[in-house]
Amino acid sequence: MKSFRILISALLIGFLSCCAGQMSRAPLLLKDGIKTATPESKNLAVNSFSSISEKVFDSRKSTKFNNSSHVMFQGVDSVLIMYQDELVYERYFNEGSRSKPHLMASLGKSLLSAIMGIAIDQGHIIDVEQSIYSLLPFRQYLNFDTNKKNIKLKHLLTMSSGWQCGGVENYADHCGVTMMEKQNPIKWVLDLPMEWQPGMRFNYNDAALRVASAILSLQTGQLSTDFGKQHLLTPLNIPGNVFRSGKLTSRDMIKIGQLFLRQGKYQGQQLISADWVKQSTSIQFAFKNDSKTKGYGYYWWIRDFHVSGKAYPSFYAAGNGGQYLFVVPQLQLVIATTGSNYDQIARTQKFIELVEKHILPPVVKAVE
C-alpha cells in the first residue's frame, strides 16, 4: 500500500510539473494600479504571444539566436499588452527596463491633447473653434491676412494651420527647430506667412505643438507641464513629469491607453470627458489614398488593423524610434511598445507589423 501511495504521488507531481510548464506567467503585480493576469485566464490560448520573443532581436540573447532567419524586428525595447483591463504580456528587450523611463519623442503630442481636453472640460478654453489669435497676448502680427485670422485651435491640433512651415520630413526647413533659435519663438511662428488656407493641408511639425502648449499655459494660468502633472499624471499615479522629461515607463504608457479605452475614466474618476476622448481619437483630418492610416485626430493617429479579412479600427500615439501606444476598442486591447530605432522609419514601421501579425490574431481568435 505504501509503495502504491508513493507511485500515485510521483505521478501527480509529474502531472503538475508538466501542466505548470504549459502555463504562462502573469506579469508582475505591482503597486501601480495595474491588474495582471495570465493569457489563459482571459481565454487566450497558451503561449499566445510567444512568437514575439522569438522574432525580436535581443542583445541579451546569443549571437546564434539573433542571426537566425526567424528574427524580424530590430530595436525593440519593450512590448506590453493589456486585454480587458488586465496586463497579460510584459517583455523587455535590449536596453528596455520595467523601472527605467523611456524617451517618448512625439508620443508626447497625444498627452498634450489629453490635457488640452481637460482644460476645455474645466472651462479655461471654450472649444477648438476659437481663433488662436484670440487666445494669445500679442496684438500685432506680420503677414496678417484673412487666412491667418481664421486659424483655429483645431487647426493646431490637426497639423493643418497653413503656415509656411517646413515639416519634420524636411529637417533643414523644420520650423519647429528653427523657432527655438529665435528670441521670441512663439511670436516668430505666429508671424510666418501663410502657405495654405487653414484646414486644407496636413503638415506635421513641432511648431503647432509648441503654440498649442503656450495657449494652454496662458489660458490655465499654469505652465502646461504643471497643469499636466496635476490633472493627468498625479491622478494616474504616474511619478515624475513626462511633460518636462519627455520620458515614461512602459507600464505608465499602458495606463494612459487604458484611460482612453475607458472613455477618460480611471478607477471610477472621470479625468477627461468622454466627449473629448471621442473627438480627439476620431478622424478630424482625413488622409486620402491610404487604406490603413485613415487620418489624424487631435494629435492621435487613426488606422485600421486587418486580421483574416476583417478590419479592426484603432487609434494610436506615435514617437520617433518605435514609441507606440495602440488602442483597439473593439477588442478591449491596449498595446505599448518602446524602441531605439531613431530616425529609421522602415524599422520603426515594422512595429505595426508586429502588432497586426503577432498580437491581434490570438486576441481575435479568443473573441470569435
Buried (B, 14 or more C-beta within 10 A) or exposed (E): EEEEEEEEEEEEEEEEEEEEEEEBEBBEEEEBEBBBBBBBEBEBEEEBBBBBBEBBBBEEBEEEEBEBEEBBBBBBBBBBBBBBBBBBBBBBBBBBBBEBBBBBBBBBBBBBBBBBBBBBBEEBBEEBEBBBBEBBEEEEBEEBEEBBBBBBBBBBBBBBBBBEBBBBEEEEEBBBBBBEEEEEBBBBBBBBBBBBBBBEBBBBBBBBBBBBBBBBBBBBEBBBBBBBBBBBBEEBBBEBBBBEEBBBBBBBBBBBBBBBBBBBBBEEEEBBBEEBBEBBBBBBBEBEEEEBEBBBBBBBBBBBBEBEEEBBBBBBBBBBBBBBBBBBBEBBBBBBBBBBBBEBEEBBEBBBEBBBBBBBBBBBBBEE
